[in-house]
Amino acid sequence: MTKRILITNDDGIDAPGLQALHAAVKNEWDVLVVAPLSERSGAGCSLSLSNEMKVVERHSEGKLFGYAVDGTPADCVKFAMTALNKYSPDFVLSGINCGMNAGNSVFYSGTVAGAIEATLFGIPAMACSLACWHYPVAFYDDAAQVVARLLPWLVAQERQPRTLWNMNIPNRRFDEIGPIRMTTHGTSFFVDDFELKRQDEEARYYRNVGQRLVACDQHPDSDDRSIQVGEVSLSLLKTNLTVSIPETAATNLEHTWNALLRGGRKGDGVTT
């Protein structure tokens, strides 16, 4: 039986990255698209809890292409999983995003959020991004071939709970793309720059126009570095954000906290 692939993104259902990805995988897989009706970049894991969501059915070549949802990427995945007659994909692809999602951008990315939401439903997923920011031409078709060639391996892997893949592809023609590297989550970030756009008697209106990327303390195996040298970065991220602490240390911390809570001395137990 052909495996089912759900595609979502944060650039909108008509974005060229999503269209290229769909074209690259539609002949080998049972593909359904559920993506935002318009661009929702930077939406992170936000949800449209208090708003009605318009849903428009889309067709292509006489077949169901998918659904355009007036909501966030997380909304789209939730809708696909819960409102489409018990639809359950075997794998979720989120992208291909316009611009890389590495370093601190991962925390804000709607593209990554689509993959995270799938993971919360117990479905393996991968966010896919093209490092094409500020380039005159974006090679989405070439990036889609990278994803398509790796997809059979990804689908065949035994699922690791609470994990997701994050792929970043350099903006190059397919034959010029470097090797795929297993990378760590880096620390690059965009510098915020709030610009006053207008004002009236009631308020001032600002927009964050920051576009300068800063790479910090790059580890040799970080996603930041791999992208810079033309390699494909593939990171395995996890939704479990808990820091692992030895049992003895955790017990001592609990002793300290409870002593403080009950009016004990601050020096009781081990402090951090």
C-alpha positions in Angstrom: 0.0 0.0 0.0 1.3 3.4 -1.0 2.4 5.5 2.1 0.5 8.7 2.8 2.4 11.9 2.9 0.9 15.1 4.4 2.5 18.4 3.2 2.1 21.7 5.0 4.2 24.9 5.3 4.1 28.5 6.6 4.5 30.4 3.3 1.0 29.5 2.1 -0.5 26.9 -0.1 0.5 28.7 -3.3 4.1 29.2 -2.3 6.7 27.9 -4.9 8.5 25.8 -2.3 5.4 23.8 -1.4 4.5 23.5 -5.1 8.0 22.2 -5.9 7.9 19.7 -3.1 4.5 18.4 -4.1 5.6 17.9 -7.7 8.7 16.0 -6.6 6.9 13.4 -4.4 3.4 13.2 -5.8 4.1 10.3 -8.2 5.6 8.0 -5.6 3.4 8.7 -2.6 -0.2 9.3 -1.7 0.1 13.1 -1.1 -2.3 15.5 0.5 -1.6 19.2 1.1 -3.1 21.1 4.0 -1.5 24.5 4.3 -2.2 28.1 5.2 -4.4 30.1 2.9 -1.8 32.9 3.1 1.7 33.4 4.4 2.1 32.7 8.2 5.8 33.0 8.5 7.0 33.4 12.1 3.8 31.9 13.5 5.7 29.3 15.5 3.4 26.9 17.2 0.5 29.4 17.6 -3.1 28.4 17.2 -6.2 30.2 16.0 -8.2 29.2 19.1 -10.7 32.2 19.1 -11.1 32.6 15.3 -13.2 30.8 12.7 -11.0 29.2 10.1 -12.0 29.4 6.5 -11.2 26.1 4.6 -11.1 26.0 0.8 -10.8 22.7 -1.0 -8.2 22.8 -3.8 -8.0 20.6 -6.9 -5.3 20.1 -9.5 -5.4 18.1 -12.8 -8.9 16.9 -11.8 -7.8 15.5 -8.5 -7.9 16.6 -4.9 -4.8 18.6 -4.2 -5.6 19.5 -0.6 -7.1 22.2 1.6 -6.2 25.8 2.1 -6.8 26.7 5.8 -7.0 30.3 7.0 -4.9 29.5 10.0 -1.4 28.7 11.2 0.8 25.7 10.2 -0.1 24.0 13.6 -3.8 24.7 12.8 -3.4 23.0 9.4 -1.9 19.8 10.9 -4.5 19.7 13.6 -7.2 20.1 11.0 -5.8 17.3 8.9 -5.5 14.9 11.8 -8.9 15.6 13.4 -11.3 16.9 10.8 -10.6 14.9 7.6 -12.5 11.7 8.4 -9.8 10.1 10.6 -7.0 10.9 8.1 -3.6 9.6 9.3 -0.5 10.2 7.3 2.6 8.0 7.5 4.9 11.0 7.4 4.6 14.8 7.4 6.7 17.2 5.3 6.6 20.9 6.2 8.1 23.2 3.6 10.0 23.9 1.5 10.4 27.2 3.4 11.8 30.4 1.8 14.9 30.9 4.0 16.7 28.6 6.3 15.4 27.6 9.7 18.6 27.1 11.8 19.8 28.4 15.1 17.3 30.5 17.1 15.0 30.7 14.1 13.8 27.2 14.9 11.9 28.6 17.9 9.9 31.0 15.8 9.5 29.1 12.6 6.0 28.1 11.4 7.7 25.5 9.1 9.3 23.8 12.1 6.0 24.2 14.0 4.2 22.2 11.4 6.6 19.3 12.0 6.4 19.7 15.7 2.6 19.5 15.6 2.8 16.2 13.7 5.2 14.9 16.3 2.8 15.7 19.0 0.2 13.6 17.2 2.7 10.7 17.1 3.5 11.1 13.4 7.1 11.3 12.1 7.9 14.5 10.4 10.5 16.7 8.8 10.7 20.5 8.4 12.4 21.5 5.1 14.0 24.9 4.4 16.0 26.4 1.6 18.7 28.9 2.5 17.7 31.3 -0.3 17.2 34.6 1.7 18.4 37.6 -0.3 19.2 35.4 -3.4 17.8 36.6 -6.7 16.8 33.1 -7.6 15.6 30.3 -5.3 16.3 26.7 -6.5 13.2 25.1 -5.1 13.1 22.2 -7.6 16.6 21.2 -6.8 15.9 21.3 -3.1 12.8 19.2 -3.6 14.9 16.6 -5.2 17.0 16.3 -2.1 13.9 15.8 0.0 12.4 13.3 -2.5 15.6 11.2 -2.6 15.8 10.9 1.2 12.1 10.4 1.8 12.0 6.6 1.4 14.7 6.3 4.0 12.9 8.6 6.4 9.6 6.8 6.0 11.2 3.4 6.6 12.8 4.4 9.9 11.5 3.2 13.2 9.8 6.2 14.9 11.6 7.8 17.8 9.0 9.4 20.1 9.0 13.2 20.6 11.6 13.8 17.8 11.5 15.5 14.4 13.9 16.1 11.6 14.9 19.6 10.5 16.6 19.9 7.1 18.2 23.0 5.7 19.4 23.0 2.1 21.8 25.4 0.5 20.5 27.4 -2.5 22.4 25.7 -5.2 21.7 23.6 -8.3 21.3 19.9 -7.4 24.7 18.8 -8.7 26.4 21.6 -6.8 24.9 20.8 -3.4 27.3 19.4 -0.9 26.9 16.2 1.2 24.2 15.7 3.8 25.6 16.2 7.3 24.1 15.2 10.7 24.2 18.5 12.6 23.5 20.0 15.9 21.1 22.9 16.6 23.1 26.0 16.3 22.8 29.5 17.8 22.5 32.0 14.9 19.9 34.7 15.3 18.5 37.7 13.5 19.1 41.1 15.0 15.9 42.8 15.9 15.4 46.3 14.4 12.0 48.0 15.1 11.2 50.7 12.6 8.5 53.3 13.2 6.1 53.0 10.2 3.4 55.6 11.1 1.6 57.2 14.0 -1.7 58.8 14.8 -3.3 60.5 17.8 -3.9 57.1 19.4 -0.6 55.2 19.0 2.6 54.6 17.1 3.0 51.6 14.8 6.3 49.7 14.5 7.5 46.8 12.4 10.4 44.5 13.1 12.5 44.9 9.9 15.7 43.2 11.2 17.4 41.1 8.5 21.0 40.9 9.7 21.9 37.3 10.6 24.5 36.8 13.4 26.3 33.4 13.7 27.5 32.8 17.3 29.9 30.2 18.7 29.5 27.8 15.8 30.2 24.2 16.6 32.0 22.4 13.7 28.9 20.2 13.4 26.2 23.0 13.8 23.4 23.5 11.3 24.7 27.1 10.8 28.2 26.0 9.6 27.0 23.3 7.3 24.7 25.6 5.4 27.4 28.2 5.1 29.8 25.7 3.4 27.1 24.5 1.0 26.2 21.2 2.8 22.7 19.9 3.6 22.1 20.2 7.3 19.9 17.5 8.9 19.2 17.7 12.6 17.2 15.5 14.9 15.3 17.7 17.3 13.2 16.8 20.3 10.0 18.2 21.8 11.1 17.1 25.3 12.7 20.3 26.6 13.5 18.8 30.0 17.2 19.1 31.1 18.5 15.8 32.4 19.6 16.0 36.1 21.1 13.2 38.1 18.7 11.7 40.6 20.8 12.6 43.6 21.0 16.2 42.5 17.3 16.4 41.8 16.5 15.0 45.3 18.8 17.6 46.9 17.2 20.4 44.9 13.7 19.2 46.0 14.9 19.2 49.6 16.1 22.8 49.2 13.0 24.0 47.5 10.7 22.4 50.1 12.8 23.8 53.0 12.3 27.3 51.5 8.6 26.7 50.9 8.0 25.6 54.5 10.2 28.4 56.1 13.4 26.4 56.5 16.9 27.8 56.2 18.1 28.7 52.7 21.3 26.7 53.3 19.4 23.4 53.7 20.3 21.0 50.9 22.2 21.8 47.8 21.5 25.1 46.0 22.3 26.0 42.4 
